Amino acid sequence: MNELSMSHIINAEAEKMQAFVQHAERSMSVKTKDYISFNNAVSRFMEEITMEQWLSLNKLDRVIQLVEEHFHEGDYDSADDCRETSEEYYDE
């Protein structure tokens, strides 16, 4: 779900960039400082997206680590013990 939302946001930003470039090509009033300002805004946006993805990756890594620690081989006497414990989590 999060990935789909991110793709829509990135696509909207790409459309905004295309609109700016088209406007700049048609208009003689766009100055160098306007390009620089727009570029800075896009750079900040991409940094925020990258940071969001990095945070999501770290959360996923942490969850995987916790699962591996909790369900480490040998923690249960049999598969039935493991199944009963996992069912308790789903019931909550």
N, C-alpha and C positions, 0 to 999 in steps of 0.2 A: 504494500500500500504506500509506504513512504517513498519507494523508488518511483512509483507512478506519479506521485505528487511532484517529486523533484523533476521528473522529465517534463511535466507540463510547465513548471516554473522556468526551467532552462529554455524550453521552446518559446515561451512568451518573451524572455529576454532576447533571444535570437531574432524574433520578429521585431522587437523594439530597435535592435541594432540595424536591421535591414531598413526599417522606416527612416532612421536617422541618416543612413547613407544615401537613400533615395532623395530625402529632403536636401541634403548637402549638395548632391549633384545638380538639383534643379535650382537651388538658391545660391545667389552670390553673396549672401549676407552671413554665411557660416564662417567664422574666424578660426584661426588655429587654436585659440584658447577654448573654443567650443568643443573642438575635437579632443583636446587634452582633458577637459572637464568630463566629457562623455566617456572617454577611455578610463579615467579614474573611477567613475561610477561603475562601469562594467567590471573593472578589476576588483573593486570591493565586493561586488555581488558574487563573482566567481570565488573569491577567498571565503566568503560566508558559506557558499555551497560546499566547497572543499572541506571546510571545518565541520560542517554538519555531517558529511559523509564519514569523515575521520572519527567523529564522536560515535556514530552508529557502528562503525567497524570495531571500535574499542569496546562498546557495550556487548556486541556479539561475541568477541573474543573472551570477555569476562564470563558471559553465560556459558560458553563452551567449557571454559576452565572449571567453573563451578560444577557443571554436570559431570565432567570427567572426575573431579575430586569426589563427588558424592556417590557416583556409580562406578567407582574403581573396582576392577576385577578382584574378587576375593572378599568383598565387603559383605556378601550374602552367602548363606550356606547352600541355597538352591535357587533355581529360577523362580520358584513359587514365592519365596520371600521377596524377591525383587519385584515381582508382579504385584503382590499385595501392597507393598510400599508405594509403588507408582500409582496404584488405584486410589490411595489415600489422597494424593495430591490433586487428582481430578475431581474428587468428591467435594473438595473445599470451595 
